[in-house]
Amino acid sequence: MSKIIGIASQKGGVGKSTTCRNLASTLSQEGFRVLAVDCDNQSSLTDCFGIENPEKLEKTLYHLMMDIISENDFPQKEDFIIQREGIDIIPSSIELSAIEINLASTFSREYVLKTIIDEVKSDYDYILLDCMPSLGLMTLNVLAACDSILIPATPEYLSVKGLELLLRTIFKLKKRINPNISFEGILLTMYQEKTNLSKNMFEMIEESYGEHIRVFDTKIPKSVKVGEANLQSKSIVDYMPTNKAAIAYQAFTKELINNGQ
């Protein structure tokens, strides 16, 4: 049985795509079958996997969603899945920018992505959905399709404050669209252990949300090597396994698998 995790944040620049990339890699290394889906028109996750010129691909997430909207036959997996390092990927491109216009007039518009995921989920242990940093129809499609939400947040005031709007949206959606959705937890990224700001923001998150939502014990430290790994289209675990961020992502993955136990 697959677990579908949406990786969401209302704020950009919190390490969403980087977290999705590294979580996918470490889950795959643990022996799980993983599908990573880029649900962002900026296609950062697609780029992290080294998939160049996605706008020239015949099938991206945009085309799959348009197939569902147009009620076309669902294509064969080999027509839209790209594999990197044992991980299956559904890429995105700038064309996804137009999907919200098409969704606006679509019946059951919140469930178009879910229809796609339902077609493939039996083949995977984990499906990771990388959201765009907004609360539009595309993000609602992600929230409707997933079992749980993983929320990366940086130890900055605006990032922490942005959690409130996202959480409020998820609670509303839970009542109306996806009653089974749960919170995977809040993951601190770009954490600087020696700064008071990081410590204070972590404490603020635990005090404000920790009673209802798990705040992961593992914090992903800030490291320039993570950016270098992305530039090389590698996970930090593969690029520099001894790096503190690589070790943290491995620890976080085990914490997620064990569900805090």
N, C-alpha and C positions, 0 to 999 in steps of 0.2 A: 504494500500500500504506500503510495507516494505522499510526501508532505510538501505542500506548496507554500512558500514563504515569500511575501512581498517585502521588499527593502525600500522603505519610504521615508521621506523627510520633506517638509514644506520648504526648507531652506536649502539652497545649493551650497556646494563646497564643503560638505560634511563627510565626504569619503564614502558616499553611497555606492558608486560604481566600483571603487577600489575594494570595498568590503565584499561586494557581490563577487568580484573576480577572485579574491583570495579565499573566500568561503567556498566557492565552487571548486577551486583547486585542492584545498585541504580535504573537503568531503570526498572528492574523487580519489585522492591518495589514501583515504581511509577505506576505499573499496566500494563506495556507493556510486550508483548510477545517477548522474547529475545532468539536468538541463538548465541552462542559463538563458533567460529571455530578456532582451533589451527593449524596454518599454518607454524609452526616452528618445525624442527626436534629435537630441544632441549626439546620440549614438556613442557615448563615452565607453560603455561596456563593450560594444562592438570593437572599438578602437583598442581597448585594453587587451583583447584577444588577438590583435594584429590582423583584423579583417579590413583590408584596404578598399577604398572606393565602394562602400556599401550601396551607394545610389545607383551603381551599375549592375547590382545583383538582380536576377529575375524575380526572386522571391525573398522578401523581408517580412517583418511583422506587419507592415502596412498592407502588403499584398494579401497576406493571409486574412487580415481583418476585413479587407474589401471583398474577398471571396465570400466570407460569411455574410456580410451586409447584402451582397448581390445574390446570395443563395446559390453560388457556384459549387461544384463538387470539390470536396476537400482534397488537396494534392497529396501525392505520396511523400513520405518523410524525407526521402533522399532529394526531393526537389527544393526543400527549404532549410534543412538542418545542415549546419557547418560544424565540423568537429575539430577541436584543438585540444591536445594533451589528454585525450580520453573524455573530454567534456563536450556535450552537445550544446549548440548555441543556435538560437533564433535571433538573427541580427536585426538592427534597426538602421534607418537612414533619415535624412532630413525630410523625406516624403511623409513621414509619420506626422509632421506638422499639420497636414491637411485632414487627419483622421477625425478630429473633433467636429469639423464641419459636416462630415458624412455621418457621424454618430448622432448628431443633433436631431435628424429626422428619421432615425432608425427605430423600429419597434424593439423593445427590450434592449435598449442601447447599452445598458450597464453590463450586459452578459455576453457581449461579442467575444471578448478575450477569453472568458470562461469556456465558451464553446470550443475554442482552439485548444485550450489546456486539457479539456475533457477528452479530446481526440488522442492525446499523446501520453497522458499521465500514467497509464498502466506500464509504460516502459521505463519509468524512473523511480528512484527512491526519494530524490529531492528535486524540486523545481524552484528555481530562484527567479523572481520577477523584479527587475531593476526599474523603479519608478522615475518619472520626471519630477522635478522639484516644484510641483504645483498641485492644486486640488481640483483640476478640471475633469472632464469626462474620461480621459485616458487613465488618470489615477483612480477614478471610481471603478473603472473596469478591472484594474489590478486588485483593488480591495474586494471586489465582488468575486474574484477568481481564486483568492488565496485562503489558506487555512489560518495563517497567522501573519503578524506584521513585526518585522525587525526594524527598529528605528535607530539609525546612527545619529549621534549628536556630538558636536564639538564642545569643549568646555568654555564656551563664550556666552555672554548674556543673551544676545539675539538668537542664538541657536537654541538655548534652553527655553526662551520665551516662545519660540516658534512651535515648540512641542504642544503647547496648549491648544492651538487651533487644529493641529493634526489630530490630536486625541479626541477633541470634540467632534470632528468630522467622522472619525471611526466609530464613535459611540452612536452617532445618528445613523450611520450606515448599517451598524449591527442590528438596529431595530427594523430598518426598512428593506435592506437588500441582502445582507449576508449574516444571518443570526448566529452562524457557527464560527465567525471569525474571532480570533483571540490574539493576545499580544505575546509575541515571542520574547520581547524585551527591549530595553534601551541599551545601546552599546556606545560607550564613550570612545571617540576617535581623536587622533591628533593630541593626545593627552601629554602634558608636560608635568611630570610628577613633582618637580622642584619648584613650581610656581604656585603662589597662593591662589591665583585665579582658577587654575585647574582644580585645585582641592576644594575651593569654595563652590564652584559650579557643580562638582560631583555631589557635594553635600546638599546643595539646593535641589538637585534632581532626586536624590534619595528621599529627602524630606517631603517634596511635593508629590512624587509619583510612586515611590518605592513601596507604599502600602498596597497598591493595586496592580502595579506592573513591575515585573522583574527588572532590576538594573544589574546587568552582567558584572560579575566580580572582575573579569578580565577587562582591561582598558588597553586600547591600541595606542602605543606611544607615537609621538610625532617623529618622523625620520625622513631625511631627504632621499634615502635609498628606496623608499616606496615610490616616489616620483620617478626615480631612475628605472625601477622595475617596470612601471607603466610605459615609460618611453621605449623600453625594449620589448614590450608586449609580453611580459612575463609576470607571474605572481611573485611577490616578495619572497615566498617560501622557496621557489625555484631559483630566483635571482641571487639571493643571499640568505641561505637558511639559518645562519647564525645571527642575523640581524635581530634586534630587539622586537621590531614590528612583526617579523616572521614568526618568532617564538610566541608572540602574543596572539597572532591569528590562529596558530595551531591550538593554543590553550582555549581560545574562544570557541573554536569549532568543537572541541571535545565537551566544553560546557554546554553548548547548544544541543549536541547529540544527546547528552545525558539529561537535558531538560532541567538543569539546576540541581540534580540529585547528587 
